[in-house]
Amino acid sequence: MTTIALPKSEVDALPLTITAAAAALRDGTLTAVQLLASVTARADKLDRTIGTYIVRTDEAALGAATKADEELAAGMDRGPLHGIPLGVKDIITTSDGPSTAQSRILRPEFGTDGTGAYQDALVVQRLRAAGAVITGKTTTNEYACGMPDETKGFPLPRNPFGLDYWTGGSSSGTGNGVAAGLFLGGLGTDTGGSVRLPASWCGISGMKQTFGRVPKSGCVPLGFSYDNIGPMTRSARDAAAMLAIMAGHDESDACSVDRPVDDYVGALTGSMEGLKVGVDLTGLESPICDPDVATLTRAAIEVFKDAGAIVTEITLPFFKELDTTTMVGLFAEALAYHRKDLRERQPVYGRSARSVITKAAMVTAADYVQMQRVRRVGVKAVTGLFATYDLIVNPTCLIVAPSVESLVFGRTAGAVQTSYWNATGNPAMSIPMGRTSLGLPVGLQLAGKPFDEATIFQAADAFQQLTDHHLAEAPIVMEMKA
């Protein structure tokens, strides 16, 4: 039987993972109210510095934690998320108040019902029904695109492993909040890599499941045919527990796929023995690839080999083409959503979001049709590749987190290795594979067959049982120990 690690923080003995917290809640050494108090205390100390929250919902969270304690004491166990504090990216609606998408454009009535009451997105409904404690709404980029923009008065998210560095976008606040222990898990969205990139640069685990696996109802769209709502946690095991609650068909989302949800946690055998893994190291030869990323990637691959995986070097087919289809397609779809507001209220947008979305006006109908044709060719090629391999592995990004002062959209986008899988719709996950000479985390990306998230989780969890990269505590957290 696999032994599950139950790690605690060196600073305040806060459980580092959802799994550890769930065990403590059930053995009586911790209550949900105490757990919430611990993460709230961290938020009081750190949030102003790292810019995690748009809004905190402390009163509602306390009510949910109190209820969780009462239910657990009465023998009502809603599962592994019962009593667990989670953050929600502020493009996903909640009943606690308005969503902003970190923009002055989004109308206050977004996410309300016919009476004007705010409503939980379906995925938030599912998390609350599982007993999760929602602590607040987390920072992003405006409408989840472009780069951070302080000119509109929203917090600027910073990396807990180095405050001069960016967290990655656009699920910025969920990424740095999990890394700093302001909550134990949270929701991000991934249209071109916006769960996996902040997971990589904040040293946590983030899953973009198969397109259509999790309903997007109640989420502000960016790219209709690329968007995903995914879990962000320290460990792959925690992400598996979250996705098991989040996944499942619902007619409210036209993209939702009616397919049974696997037992993701039950699939965590702790073994990679015999897994056929294709490794694409092409990006490591790029002149923009950071030497530390290359070194850590090769070291991570050795862990796979030592664990019994059958590793073969491959080259992903049509990589540049599929990466381009995501960039062209998602912003063309974003323009379709924003067109009226851009025409009537353009100055209200921040400069970065306005610049990125309006460039899509140069995309013609013929371009969009051709892009879809390329996607189909790419999907066919990738399907053929997965006839041989169980997993495909490569670095999540070729560079380390850039400084906040030197953010350039083109350079960052050109180094990110994630959008390929948004074009194909396959599940893909980023897990920590170590830190650079600057102490900044970087991630390894694992991709799998459609609807085979279980194999990704199995390999990621086995990797994390052999390494401790995902348990590293950020410097700003360790400073609290003094």
N, C-alpha and C positions, 0 to 999 in steps of 0.2 A: 504493500500500500504506500502511496506517495505521502511523504510528510510535508505538510503545508507550513511554511514559515509565517510567524505572526510577529513581525517586526514592530518596534516602537521607536519613537523619536528620542534622540539623545537629549533634546532640549526640555521637553515637558512630558515625556512618556505617552504622547499622543500616538494612537495606532497609526502606522504609516499607510496601511491599506484598508480597503473596505473589508477584505477577508479577515484581517486581524481585528478590526472594530466589531464585526459581526460576532466573532467568537467571544470577545470580551462582553458584549451585550448579553450573550446567552449564558456565560458562566458567572455572571453577577459581579464582575470586577469593574464594570462601567455601566452607566445608564446613558440613555440617549440625550437626556438633559445635560449631563456632565460632558458628553462628547461635543454637543453643540456649544457649550460654554467654552470649551478649549479652542475650537476653531474660531469662535467669535472673538476670543481674546487675541488670537493671532491677527484676525482682520483688523481689530482696533489698533494694533501696533504697526502692521505692515501695509495695509491697503492704500493709505495715502502715498506711500513711497512707490509701490509697484503697480498701482492702477488696475486692480482686478475688477472692482464692482462699478456698475452704473448706479445700481440701487440695491440696498440690503433690505431684506424683509424679516428683521429680527423678531418682531412680535408674532408673526404667522409661523415662523420657524420654531419658536419656543412652544407654541401651541401644538404643532405637529410632533415635536420631540416628546412633549408631555404625554400626548396620546399614544405614541409608540411605546413608551415605558408602561403605561397602563395596560395596553394590549399584550405586551410580552409577559407582564406579570400575571395576566389572566390566562396565559397559555395560548394566546392567539399569535401565531408566528406567520408573518406575511412573506417571509423569505429573506434572502441575503441583503436586501436593501432596507430592511425594516429598521428605522431609526438612524439611517445614514445621511449625513449632510451632503447635498449636491448643489452645484451652481448651474445656471442655465444661461446660455449665450443670448444676448438681448436682441436676437431676431426671431426668437421662438416665444410665442405668447404664453403668458401666465395669468391666472386669475387675480394675482396680487396687485396688479396695476398695469399701466400702459407699457408697451414695448416701444423702443426708440429706433432700433437698427443703427444706433449711434449717428442719427441724422436729424436735422431740423425739418426734413421733408415729410417723414412718415406722419400721417394724420393720427391724432390721438384716438380716434374711434377704431383704428385697426385692432382686430382681435376681440371685438365686442359682439354681444348677441343683439337681438332686436330690442332689448330694454336698455342697452348701453352698458351692461355689466361685462367686465373683462372675463375672458374664457381661457382655460388652459389648452394649449396645443395637445393633440391626441397623445403624443409621446410623454408629455408632462402628466397628463391624466394617468397614464399607465404607471409612471414612476411613483406618483402619490398613492395610487391604489396598492402599490407594493410596499408602502410604508416609508418611502423616502422623505427626507426633510429638505425642502427647497429653501436655500439661504438667501438667494437674491439673483439679480441679473448681471451678467458679466460683460466686460468690454469687448469690442470688436473693431473692425474698420467700418467706415460708413457703408451701409448696405453690404457689408462683407466683401468689399472689393477695394482695390487701390492700396494706399498706404495710410498709416496713422496721420491724423490731421488735428492738431490742437486748436486750430482757429475757431472751432465751433463750440469750445468750452467743455468737451468731454475729457475724461482722464486719458493719459497716455500710458499704455501698458509697458512695463519694463521687465527685463529678465531677472528672476531671482538669483541666477548664477553670475550675474554681472549687470549692475544697474545701468551701465552705459549702453547695454545691448538690447536689441529687440527680442520680443518673444516669438516672432513669427505671426503671420495672420492667416485667416482673420479671426480664428477662435482664440484670441490673445488672452483674454481674461480668464477663460476656463483653463487654458494651459498654465499660466503662471499661478493661478489660484490653487490648482492641484499640486503643483511643484512646491508651493510655499505652505501647504497644509491649511489653507483657508476653507477648504472643503475636501472631501475624500474622493470625489468624482464629479463629473459634470458633462453637460451637453455642448458639443460643438457642431458646426456644419462644415461640409467638405464638398466643394464644387470643382476645385482644381488642386486640392491638397490642404484645405484650411483646417482640418483636424490633424493631419499627419505632420505638417510643418511645425506648428507650435509644440506638438508632442515631441518632435525631434529636438528642437532647440531648448525646450524646458526640461528635458530629461524624463519624460513620462511616456505612457503608452496610449496610442490613439487609433481607433479602428474606423475605417470607411468600409462599411459592409456592402454587399451586393446592391446595386441600384434597384430600388423597389422593395427591399427587405423591410425597411422601417418607413411607415407613413410620414409624409412631410406636412400634413394638415396643420395649419396654424403657424407655419414658418414663412417669414418673408422670403420670397424667391429671389435667387440670383440668376441661375441658369436652369430652366425648367427640366431639361433632360439630363442634367448633371448633378443636381443638388442631392445631398445626403445629410441626415442628422445622425451623428455618431457619438459613441461614448469616449470619454477621456478620463484616464485613471492612472495611478502609479503602475499597476501590474496588469499583465494580460489576463490573469484570472479574474481580476475585478471587472475588466472590460467585458469579459465573457458573461459575468453575472448581470451586468447592466444590459447588454444587448439581448439577453434572454427575455428580459422584461419589455424592452422597447420594440422588439421585432414582432411581425405578424400582420396579416392582411387587414386592410380597412377600406371600405368603399369611398370614404371621404377623400382619398387621394387616388386620382386616376392612374398614377404610376405604380401604385401598390400591387405587389405580386402575391397571388393566393397560393402560398406554398407552406407546408408545415415548418415550424421552427425547431431546429435541432437542440439537443441537450448540450449546450456549449461547455458548461462546467463539467459535466459528466465525461466529456471527451478529453479532459486534461489528464492524460496518462503519465506525464512526466518523461515520455520517451520520444526520441526522434529516430529510433532504430528503423532503418529501411526506407525512410522517406526519401523520395526522389526530388532533389532540389536543383533547379537551374539557377546559376548565379551569373548575373550580367554585370561585369566589371568595366564595361565600355566607358562609362563616365569617369572612371578613375584616371583615364588617359587624357582627359580634357585639360587644357591649360588653366581653366578656372578652378579645378578641383583642389581643395585645400589638402596639403600633404597629410595632415592629421586624420582627415576623413578617409583617405586611402588606406592609411596604416590601420585604423580602427576597423574598417570594413574587412580587410584581409584577416585580422585577428578574430573577428566575429565568425567568419566563414570557417576558421579552424575549429571553433566551438561546435559548429554543426557537424563537421567531419568527425571530431572526437566523440560526439554523441551518437554516431552510427548512421548519420544521414549519408545518402549517396549523392555526392556533389559533382556537378558537371558545369563547366563554363559555357555560357550561351550568349547570343546576342538577341535582344528583343526585336522582333520584326516591326518595321515601320515606326520606329520610336519617334523621330522628328515629326513625321506626318501626323501621328496620333496626338502628340503633344500640341501641335499646331491646331488640330481640329478642336481640341478643348478650349484653347485660348480664343479662337475665332468664334466658335459656337456659343460658349457661355456668355461672351459679351454681346453678341448679337441678340441672344435671348434676354439679357439684361436690358438692352436698349428697348426691346419690345415692351418690357414692363415699365420702364421709366420714361418712355417717349413723351407722354403728355406732360409730366412734371418738368422734364427738361425743357420743353417748349415754353411752359408758362412760368416756371419758378427756378430757372437755371442758376441764378446767383445764390440761391439758398443752399445749394449743394456745396460741399467742400471741394477744394480744387482737385484733389487726387481722384475722388470718385467721379467727379464731372469729367475730368480728362480721360479717364479710362473708358467710361461708358460711351461718351460721345465719339470716340474713335471708331466704335462699331458702326457708325453711320456710313463708313467707307466700305462696309461689307455689303455686297450686292446679293440679290436673291440667288443668282447663279453661284456665287461663292458658298452660300449656305447649303444649297443642294449638293454641290461638289463635296463639301465638308462631310455631309451625311453619307455620301457614297464612299468616301475614304474610311469613315468609321466602320462601315459594314465590311470592307475589305480587311481592315485591321482586326476586327472581332473574329473573322474567319481564321486569320493567321494565328491569333492568340489561342483560339480554341484548338487548333492543331498542335500548338506547343504543349498545351495542358493534357493532350493525349499521352504525352511522355512523362511530364513532370507533375508532382503534387504541389510544389511551391516554386515561385520565382522570387529571388532575393536580389536586392541592390541597395545602395545607400538612399536614404530619404531625400537628402540634399547634398550637393557637392561642396558647399561652403558652410562655414560656421555662421552663427548669428551675426549679422552686421550691426554696427553701432547705430543707435537711434538717430544720430546726427548725420549719418551718411547713407540713408536709405535711398536706393534707386530701384524703381519697380522692375525695369528691364533686366538689370544684373541679377536681382534676386530670382525673378521668374525663370531666367535662363539656367539657373543652377538647380532648381527644384525638380526632382525626379518623379513627382506624384501624379501629374495630370494625365499621363498615359493611361492610368487605370480608371480615371473618370470617363475617358473616351470609350473604353471597352465596357465599363460597368462592373468589372470584377472586384471582389473584395480585396482590400489592401490595408495593412497595418504598419505603423511605425512603433518600434520599441527602442529603448536606449541601448547603445552599444559602447558607451564609454564617454570620456571627456578629453578635450584637446589640451595642449600645453597651456592654454589660457584658462583652463578649467571650465570651458563651455561644453555642454552636452551635444551629442550628435546622435542621429537615429538610423536604424537599419529598417528597411522596408521589406515586408513579406506579403506577397500577393498569391491568391489562390483561384481555384475554379469558381464559377458562379454558384452562389449559395453553399459554398463549402468553407464558411467562416470557421467551422470547427477544426479543420486541419491547421489553419493559421494560428488559432488560439493554442492548439496542442503544441506546435513547434515553438511559439513565442513563450509559452509557459515553461516548456522544457529548457529553453535558453535561459530564462530568468531563474530557474532553479540551479543553474550552473554558474550564474554570474550575479552580481549585486548592483549593477549599474542603475537599475530602476529604484533602488533604495537610497541613493545619494541625497543628502540633505543640502539645500542651497545655502551659500554663505550668509545671506541675509537672515536666514532662519537660525543658523548656528550662532550668530551674533547675539541672539536673545538669551543664549545660555550664560553669557558672561555676567 
